[in-house]
């Protein structure tokens, strides 16, 4: 049986495969107004203490509209 593979199908499969690979960290990306971003980061640090989960803000930047885009990461060690 022959299967036709469109470039978009190949790209989707490769993207899914890349997400399946893990370096052991759990990450979540947020884009929020500045005050909400601070509250969300504090929520993560309260819920996943740095001592147990090594929680940190891996990356952040301010967007042109003033919102903050940031990536929180933690280890799943105590899940």
N, C-alpha and C positions, 0 to 999 in steps of 0.2 A: 504494500500500500504506500503510495506517495503522499507526502505531506508538504503542502506549500507553506513556506514561511516568509511572511512579509517582514520587511525591516522593523516595523513597529512591534511585531510579535517577538522578534529576537531581542530588541532593546528592552521590552517589558520583562522577558525572562531573565536577562542579564541583570536588570535592576533588582528584581526579586531575589536573585541568587546573592547579589551583593549585600542586601539587607539581612539575609539569613546568616551570613558570616558575622561572628561576634568576637570582640576583643575582651569580653567580660564586663564591659560597662553598660549601664542602662542610661540612655540619653533621651531628653525631651527638649524640643525647640519651642520657644514662645516668642510672640511678637505682641507687645503690650505698651500702653502709655507708661511713662517713666514711673509714676507712683504705683501703678498696678504691677509693673515689673519688679519693683523692690519688694512689694508684698508677696508676690509669687516666689521669689528667691528665698525670702524669709520663711515662707511656708515649707519649702523643700528642706531648708536647713533645720527647721524644727521637727519635721516629720522623719527626716533621714539624717541624724546627727553625723557630723564629719568623722568623729571617732570610730563609729561603727561602719559607715558607708563610704567614707572618703569623698563626701559630697563636695562638689565645686561648680563654679560657673566656668565652663570650659571655653566659651567664646561669647563676646557681646559686641554690639555695634549700635550706634544711633542712626536711625533712618532719616531721610530728608524731612519726613512729616513729624519728626520728634519722637516717634515710638522707638522702643528699644527691642531689638531682636537678640535673643540670647539662648545658649544651650546649657542646660543643667545636666550634669552627669553624676552618677553614683554607682557604687558596686552593689550587686544584689545580695551581698554577704549575709545579711540577717533576715532576708525575706522568708 
